[in-house]
Amino acid sequence: MPERKRYSVRPGRREMSGLMVFIVGILPPVPTHTMSSVLRGHRIPSVGGSLALVFLFALFMFSAASCNKQKQSESKDRPVESPSQSAAQMKTPSSMSAYILPLREAVFVNGNKALFFPGNIAGSTGEGSYPMLTEDAGESWSKMQPETINFDVVTFPNPGLGWAVTQDSKLWKTVDGGTTWTLVSELEFEVFGHSPEQILFTDEFEGWLLYVVALFHTQDGGRTWRRDEFPSVIVQMSFQDRSTGWICGGLRPGGKPNVVKPNVVYRTTDGGRRWEEIEIPGTNATSDDIRDLFFVDEKKGWLSNGRGIYRTEDGGVTWHKLQLPEGVELDELGPIRGLVIASIHFMNGQEGWAAGASIISFEESEAVLLHTTDGGDSWQRVETGIKGRRFSKVFVADDDKGWLVGETVVFEDKKDKTDIYRTTDRGKTWEEVLTLKSPYAHSQSGRR
């Protein structure tokens, strides 16, 4: 039996403990198989697979501190730059733009409606920076208002109602399906060095905002928030209603060296007042970073990590690993060869899809889409005919329409791109409807 613990959530303190700050610009190119959030292009290596980067960050901070005085003295003799000059210079270095991936966020509301938020360099308001909205399954596209360029995470509990948090910690709301957005509040969260990973609202008032170090909860539509802390890093969440929800985590700051800790799931049935911690047997939080979490009801759900797909049929109390068409080989930092699943979506308790990549070598992988009609007991590979490095997100609705995100990311400006595909026949065939390119995310709408 997995270990189960209960504890009450307490309001978070001001100070942080054991936080890891991942700075993209100072890191060398990251292999495709170590990217944790492939549905959000600007995310960098996964929590579980990034321990090796902590040393690099510490080295950077030491170097930065030692050079700080010299930079301050040099700046006295340097002419003051205007904001426009600074923004223009930010767009120039290829070393920076190489890490601005084509897609920052993809939101699938239903088979007809989807929103895509391109990756963009801070301060850029070029044509390719504007998020795109379609309400007719990709037949036509409209640009969203300028404020949406900085949206970091977005959620729609229904086709008309949505919330978003910007990169500068402002909460926005739409009641017309994303056509117009209004500012709700400015969030005063002290989450240094971290952007929000996910936002979820179950209705007009109840919502959750997840950072890797804390969970924030609102019961008044986002006007006020309560901070809840967990003993491990948290990376994915799913809520069925305002009472029942799950959060995935694993890596524990300050843990003993050489002690393997498993992935964990935190489960609540009272709206987050109490959480039950459940360990997932046979997993390793250091290398098996969790990539997706999906529930169809209060009992049945699936999650994917570096080792494969796990299923629960008792609300998350127990988890069992499923058999996939291809295995995976891991080292201490994560998958190095084989099948890695990034996204899971089920229409009901039996039929679902899993999207990801088959890692062939350090520099080579191919996109993979799987389909099941028995809840995951068996999976069949779907021959999409799509050439790409990986699929990062899949969604199929009850009306047989759906979406698929394909990414080719090699950290080269001219080659990095994200393609959006649609299906109208329940995933049998897929058609490209939108392309986002890096670093300025020039979008090209229209099927080809």
GIHURA-V226975 format. One line per field, one symbol per residue. phi: phi as a letter, one per 40 degrees, with the letter a starting at -180 (. if undefined). Layout:
phi = ???
//
This chain:
phi = .ccbbbaccbdccccbbgcbbbbcccccdcddcbccbccbcccbdcdccbdcccccccccccccccccccccccccccccccdcccccccccccccccccccbcabbbcacbbabbbccacdgcbcdccccbbbbbfgcabbcccdccdccbbaabcadcbababccbgbcbbbbbghcbbbccabcbccbcgbcccabbbcacbcabbbbcbabbbbbbggcbbbcbbbcbcbbaaabcacbbabbbaicbdgcccgbcbccbbbbbbbggcbbbcbcccgbbccbcdcbaaabcacbbabbbbccibbbbbbggcbbbcccbcacabbbcbicbahcbcbababcacbcabbbaabccadbbabcbbbbbbbghcbbbccccgccacacbababcccgcababbbbbbgbdcbcabbbbbbbbggcbbbcbabbbbccfccbchcb
//
